[in-house]
Amino acid sequence: MPHPTKLSEAEITKELAAAPGWARHGDKIGRQFQFKDFVTAWSFMAGSALVAERLGHHPEWFNVYHTVKIELSTHDAGGLTLLDFELARAMTAIAAPLLG
């Protein structure tokens, strides 16, 4: 897999616009999902883990009961890369049917 490159400010702005619900915090993007219960939150995390493993890009996340807080950054690139936004969009898609 090629080494990801850090995005420019303009690229970050464009990618963030295509990732609704995600917010930038310095060199990271983050989001919080609140599900109906712990099992649903865990299901979301399991599905997200499979995508993260396929991408070779793993989230910083925190789970308490039905809430999952996520931060994404590509540490070896020194900031945000396309991998962060690809994983963010995949996580949003995984969460969508579970939030209903």
C-alpha positions as CSV (number, residue, x, y, z in Angstrom):
1,M,0.0,0.0,0.0
2,P,1.4,3.4,-0.9
3,H,2.3,5.8,1.9
4,P,-0.6,8.3,2.3
5,T,0.3,12.0,1.9
6,K,-0.9,14.8,4.1
7,L,-3.7,16.9,2.5
8,S,-3.5,20.6,1.9
9,E,-6.0,22.9,3.6
10,A,-8.0,23.2,0.4
11,E,-8.2,19.4,0.1
12,I,-9.2,19.1,3.8
13,T,-12.0,21.6,3.3
14,K,-13.3,19.8,0.2
15,E,-13.1,16.3,1.9
16,L,-14.8,17.6,5.1
17,A,-17.7,19.0,3.1
18,A,-18.2,15.4,1.7
19,A,-18.2,14.0,5.2
20,P,-21.4,15.3,7.0
21,G,-21.3,15.1,10.7
22,W,-17.6,15.1,11.0
23,A,-15.7,18.1,12.4
24,R,-12.1,19.1,12.3
25,H,-10.0,19.4,15.5
26,G,-6.5,20.4,14.5
27,D,-4.9,17.5,12.7
28,K,-7.8,15.2,13.3
29,I,-11.4,14.8,12.4
30,G,-14.0,13.5,14.8
31,R,-17.5,12.5,15.3
32,Q,-19.7,11.0,18.0
33,F,-22.4,8.4,17.3
34,Q,-25.1,7.6,19.8
35,F,-26.9,4.3,19.3
36,K,-30.0,2.8,21.0
37,D,-27.9,0.4,23.2
38,F,-24.5,-1.1,23.8
39,V,-25.0,-4.1,21.4
40,T,-25.8,-1.7,18.6
41,A,-22.8,0.5,19.4
42,W,-20.6,-2.7,19.5
43,S,-22.0,-3.8,16.1
44,F,-21.1,-0.5,14.6
45,M,-17.6,-0.8,16.0
46,A,-17.2,-4.4,14.7
47,G,-18.3,-3.4,11.2
48,S,-16.0,-0.4,11.3
49,A,-13.1,-2.5,12.5
50,L,-13.4,-4.7,9.4
51,V,-13.2,-1.7,7.1
52,A,-10.3,-0.1,9.1
53,E,-8.4,-3.4,8.9
54,R,-8.9,-3.6,5.1
55,L,-7.7,0.0,4.8
56,G,-4.8,-0.6,7.2
57,H,-5.9,2.5,9.0
58,H,-7.2,2.3,12.5
59,P,-9.4,4.8,14.5
60,E,-8.8,6.3,17.9
61,W,-12.2,5.6,19.5
62,F,-13.9,5.5,22.9
63,N,-17.0,3.5,23.7
64,V,-19.3,3.9,26.8
65,Y,-22.6,2.1,26.7
66,H,-24.3,3.4,23.6
67,T,-21.9,6.2,22.6
68,V,-18.9,5.9,20.3
69,K,-16.5,8.8,20.0
70,I,-14.1,8.7,17.1
71,E,-11.0,10.6,16.1
72,L,-9.1,10.0,12.8
73,S,-5.7,11.2,11.8
74,T,-2.8,9.6,9.8
75,H,0.0,9.8,12.3
76,D,2.8,8.7,10.0
77,A,1.8,11.4,7.5
78,G,1.6,14.1,10.2
79,G,-2.0,15.0,9.7
80,L,-5.1,14.3,7.7
81,T,-5.0,12.2,4.5
82,L,-7.5,10.6,2.2
83,L,-7.5,7.5,4.4
84,D,-9.1,9.5,7.2
85,F,-11.9,10.7,5.0
86,E,-12.5,7.3,3.4
87,L,-12.8,5.7,6.8
88,A,-15.0,8.5,8.0
89,R,-17.4,8.0,5.1
90,A,-17.4,4.3,5.6
91,M,-18.2,4.6,9.3
92,T,-21.1,7.0,8.5
93,A,-22.5,4.5,6.1
94,I,-22.2,1.7,8.6
95,A,-23.9,3.7,11.3
96,A,-26.8,5.0,9.2
97,P,-29.0,1.9,9.4
98,L,-28.2,1.3,13.0
99,L,-29.2,4.8,14.1
100,G,-32.8,4.5,12.7
